[in-house]
Amino acid sequence: MAGKKSLEELKSQLNGWKAKIDDLHQQAAGVKPEMQAKYLDMVDGLKQKIQTLHLFVKDLEKDKEAGWEKVMSDVEKMMTDLDEGYRNALVYFS
C-alpha cells in the first residue's frame, strides 16, 4: 500500500474486506463443530481489525488535516496486518 489514499478509497477497501470476512464467517458456520470455535475466533479477530480501521477512518473524516500523515501511516500498517491475517485464515478455509 504505497502512497496516499483518499478516504473514499479507504472506505471502499474496508467494504471489500468486510465482504470477504463475512464470507469467511459463513464458511466457518459450516465446518465441523469441533473446529468451528477456532475458525470463528479467527474471523472475529479479523472483524475487530475492520472495526478499528473504521474508527480511524471516522477520525480522519472529522479532521482531515490534523495528523493526516501519522494516521494514514497507521491505517496502512493496519490494512497490511488485516491482509496478512486474512491470508493466514484462508489456509484453514481452503
Short mmCIF file of the C-alpha atoms (twelve columns), coordinates in Angstrom:
data_MODEL
# 
_entry.id   MODEL 
# 
loop_
_atom_site.group_PDB 
_atom_site.id 
_atom_site.type_symbol 
_atom_site.label_atom_id 
_atom_site.label_alt_id 
_atom_site.label_comp_id 
_atom_site.label_asym_id 
_atom_site.label_seq_id 
_atom_site.Cartn_x 
_atom_site.Cartn_y 
_atom_site.Cartn_z 
_atom_site.pdbx_PDB_model_num 
ATOM 1  C CA . MET A 1  0.000   0.000   0.000  1 
ATOM 2  C CA . ALA A 2  2.252   2.732   -1.169 1 
ATOM 3  C CA . GLY A 3  1.307   6.385   -1.353 1 
ATOM 4  C CA . LYS A 4  -1.588  8.371   -0.014 1 
ATOM 5  C CA . LYS A 5  -5.080  7.008   -0.241 1 
ATOM 6  C CA . SER A 6  -8.211  9.067   -0.220 1 
ATOM 7  C CA . LEU A 7  -10.843 8.494   2.417  1 
ATOM 8  C CA . GLU A 8  -13.178 7.159   -0.254 1 
ATOM 9  C CA . GLU A 9  -10.550 4.633   -1.350 1 
ATOM 10 C CA . LEU A 10 -10.094 3.532   2.252  1 
ATOM 11 C CA . LYS A 11 -13.836 3.167   2.780  1 
ATOM 12 C CA . SER A 12 -14.135 1.167   -0.425 1 
ATOM 13 C CA . GLN A 13 -11.290 -1.112  0.634  1 
ATOM 14 C CA . LEU A 14 -12.828 -1.618  4.061  1 
ATOM 15 C CA . ASN A 15 -16.160 -2.529  2.499  1 
ATOM 16 C CA . GLY A 16 -14.363 -5.060  0.318  1 
ATOM 17 C CA . TRP A 17 -12.649 -6.541  3.341  1 
ATOM 18 C CA . LYS A 18 -15.931 -6.692  5.233  1 
ATOM 19 C CA . ALA A 19 -17.479 -8.721  2.405  1 
ATOM 20 C CA . LYS A 20 -14.532 -11.138 2.366  1 
ATOM 21 C CA . ILE A 21 -14.635 -11.567 6.133  1 
ATOM 22 C CA . ASP A 22 -18.415 -12.037 6.114  1 
ATOM 23 C CA . ASP A 23 -17.861 -14.806 3.567  1 
ATOM 24 C CA . LEU A 24 -15.313 -16.471 5.881  1 
ATOM 25 C CA . HIS A 25 -17.829 -16.214 8.718  1 
ATOM 26 C CA . GLN A 26 -20.417 -18.061 6.639  1 
ATOM 27 C CA . GLN A 27 -17.864 -20.719 5.742  1 
ATOM 28 C CA . ALA A 28 -16.875 -21.103 9.401  1 
ATOM 29 C CA . ALA A 29 -20.503 -21.708 10.318 1 
ATOM 30 C CA . GLY A 30 -20.479 -24.775 8.065  1 
ATOM 31 C CA . VAL A 31 -17.393 -26.554 9.415  1 
ATOM 32 C CA . LYS A 32 -17.328 -29.449 11.848 1 
ATOM 33 C CA . PRO A 33 -18.382 -28.362 15.345 1 
ATOM 34 C CA . GLU A 34 -15.006 -29.271 16.872 1 
ATOM 35 C CA . MET A 35 -13.252 -26.819 14.523 1 
ATOM 36 C CA . GLN A 36 -15.953 -24.168 14.369 1 
ATOM 37 C CA . ALA A 37 -14.881 -22.277 17.509 1 
ATOM 38 C CA . LYS A 38 -11.293 -21.937 16.231 1 
ATOM 39 C CA . TYR A 39 -12.445 -20.696 12.840 1 
ATOM 40 C CA . LEU A 40 -14.950 -18.265 14.316 1 
ATOM 41 C CA . ASP A 41 -12.244 -16.895 16.641 1 
ATOM 42 C CA . MET A 42 -10.031 -16.186 13.617 1 
ATOM 43 C CA . VAL A 43 -12.901 -14.456 11.840 1 
ATOM 44 C CA . ASP A 44 -13.768 -12.437 14.950 1 
ATOM 45 C CA . GLY A 45 -10.158 -11.238 15.150 1 
ATOM 46 C CA . LEU A 46 -10.407 -10.028 11.561 1 
ATOM 47 C CA . LYS A 47 -13.721 -8.312  12.310 1 
ATOM 48 C CA . GLN A 48 -12.102 -6.463  15.224 1 
ATOM 49 C CA . LYS A 49 -9.374  -5.198  12.905 1 
ATOM 50 C CA . ILE A 50 -12.019 -3.933  10.494 1 
ATOM 51 C CA . GLN A 51 -13.826 -2.115  13.318 1 
ATOM 52 C CA . THR A 52 -10.593 -0.455  14.431 1 
ATOM 53 C CA . LEU A 53 -9.882  0.650   10.880 1 
ATOM 54 C CA . HIS A 54 -13.394 2.086   10.574 1 
ATOM 55 C CA . LEU A 55 -12.735 4.165   13.706 1 
ATOM 56 C CA . PHE A 56 -9.521  5.510   12.195 1 
ATOM 57 C CA . VAL A 57 -11.343 6.474   9.018  1 
ATOM 58 C CA . LYS A 58 -14.048 8.245   11.033 1 
ATOM 59 C CA . ASP A 59 -11.347 10.195  12.861 1 
ATOM 60 C CA . LEU A 60 -9.830  11.174  9.530  1 
ATOM 61 C CA . GLU A 61 -13.207 12.364  8.270  1 
ATOM 62 C CA . LYS A 62 -13.634 14.609  11.312 1 
ATOM 63 C CA . ASP A 63 -10.280 16.323  10.989 1 
ATOM 64 C CA . LYS A 64 -8.582  15.644  7.687  1 
ATOM 65 C CA . GLU A 65 -5.594  17.894  8.357  1 
ATOM 66 C CA . ALA A 66 -4.591  17.074  11.926 1 
ATOM 67 C CA . GLY A 67 -2.123  14.240  11.932 1 
ATOM 68 C CA . TRP A 68 -3.068  13.059  8.430  1 
ATOM 69 C CA . GLU A 69 0.373   11.629  7.673  1 
ATOM 70 C CA . LYS A 70 0.643   9.796   11.004 1 
ATOM 71 C CA . VAL A 71 -2.877  8.415   10.916 1 
ATOM 72 C CA . MET A 72 -2.559  7.330   7.288  1 
ATOM 73 C CA . SER A 73 0.689   5.557   8.075  1 
ATOM 74 C CA . ASP A 74 -1.033  3.742   10.956 1 
ATOM 75 C CA . VAL A 75 -4.025  2.860   8.768  1 
ATOM 76 C CA . GLU A 76 -1.794  1.479   6.042  1 
ATOM 77 C CA . LYS A 77 0.071   -0.684  8.580  1 
ATOM 78 C CA . MET A 78 -3.248  -1.945  9.948  1 
ATOM 79 C CA . MET A 79 -4.503  -2.719  6.436  1 
ATOM 80 C CA . THR A 80 -1.339  -4.735  5.804  1 
ATOM 81 C CA . ASP A 81 -1.895  -6.563  9.097  1 
ATOM 82 C CA . LEU A 82 -5.512  -7.232  8.107  1 
ATOM 83 C CA . ASP A 83 -4.387  -8.618  4.755  1 
ATOM 84 C CA . GLU A 84 -1.869  -10.909 6.455  1 
ATOM 85 C CA . GLY A 85 -4.449  -12.116 8.984  1 
ATOM 86 C CA . TYR A 86 -6.958  -12.791 6.228  1 
ATOM 87 C CA . ARG A 87 -4.419  -14.758 4.186  1 
ATOM 88 C CA . ASN A 88 -3.470  -16.781 7.274  1 
ATOM 89 C CA . ALA A 89 -7.141  -17.568 7.899  1 
ATOM 90 C CA . LEU A 90 -7.668  -18.625 4.280  1 
ATOM 91 C CA . VAL A 91 -5.312  -21.558 4.855  1 
ATOM 92 C CA . TYR A 92 -7.927  -23.093 7.132  1 
ATOM 93 C CA . PHE A 93 -10.820 -22.484 4.755  1 
ATOM 94 C CA . SER A 94 -9.268  -23.878 1.586  1 
# 
